[in-house]
């Protein structure tokens, strides 16, 4: 498998997992409401999972997954060894900008520093995957 296909798979997996977290553990979000309107779930299933009490999984891990997916997606489009840093920095800056917009009240949200740390961790994860695990893989 070449790098582009690996990044596509990683992108799809991280978006799917992040979407699943929103659907299952955060029933009052737009993602969950849209999914449930298309694929109705029994109310007791939604209620059961909404009581899951791990704030990291519910609130912070999806930010990691979205940033991870975005860097993988950019790497799929701009598949160059040198471009990975540009893609990583672009995603990190977009995440920081998003949190600043939340802090200023322009968009809704909390504007957490932990979210920025999740973006940074995701960016570093993809760079490490590229540099360590995909070192000898063809483009």
Secondary structure as GFF3:
##gff-version 3
##sequence-region A 1 139
A	DSSP	alpha_helix	3	25	.	.	.	ID=ss1
A	DSSP	alpha_helix	30	38	.	.	.	ID=ss2
A	DSSP	alpha_helix	43	50	.	.	.	ID=ss3
A	DSSP	alpha_helix	55	55	.	.	.	ID=ss4
A	DSSP	pi_helix	56	60	.	.	.	ID=ss5
A	DSSP	alpha_helix	61	77	.	.	.	ID=ss6
A	DSSP	alpha_helix	83	103	.	.	.	ID=ss7
A	DSSP	alpha_helix	113	128	.	.	.	ID=ss8
A	DSSP	pi_helix	129	133	.	.	.	ID=ss9
###
